[in-house]
Amino acid sequence: MSERTGKMFFKGWATLLTAGVMMLAVYAVADSGSQAAEPAAGASATPAGNETPADKVPAKLLVCYFHGTVRCVTCLEIEREARQMVYQTFLEPLSQGLMEWRSVNYDNDPGAALAKPFNLSIPSLVLIHEGGDGKILASKNLEQIWELAGEPSKLREYIQGEILTMLGPVRPPSAPGH
């Protein structure tokens, strides 16, 4: 192996390793909110006397990338671009619990149940405005993602604009007395 080939090989592995570490960090942040223990059947999720009515629980915007078990390169690229844009652009609503990224396999449960109302036949990015009670208040399938798949900056711009539109009605609950 020549010195030039060796340097290129090393650069490739270093880049791959760096990307892998970054992806692990992104997944760790994404999964940190889903690690809370579920209450036992019949138990309250809040201490007695501190129940929060569903209308006081903040609404949430779910950014769901629905996909099948078998995935093509384009499907993976669309998901990667969308996820990166969400975590780079919307860190504040994510950290406040007003927004959540989900990658959902619609070929398996529970993903199939979540995807059912949207009648998806291909991998899709769906924005779901979910009420505090978990009911879907509004949704939008971002159908142009496949047309923009070869143009990452336009894809990111399109997704960002649609998220900003849907994020508008998602607000934190007002403080007591307001």
Secondary structure, DSSP 8 states (H G I E B T S, - for coil): --HHHHHHHHHHHHHHHHHHHHHHHHHHHHHHTT-S----TT--SS-TT----GGGS--EEEEEEEE-SS--HHHHHHHHHHHHHHHHH-HHHHHTTSEEEEEEETTSTTHHHHHGGGT-SS-EEEEEEE-TTS-EEEEEE-GGGTTTTT-HHHHHHHHHHHHHHHHTT------TT-
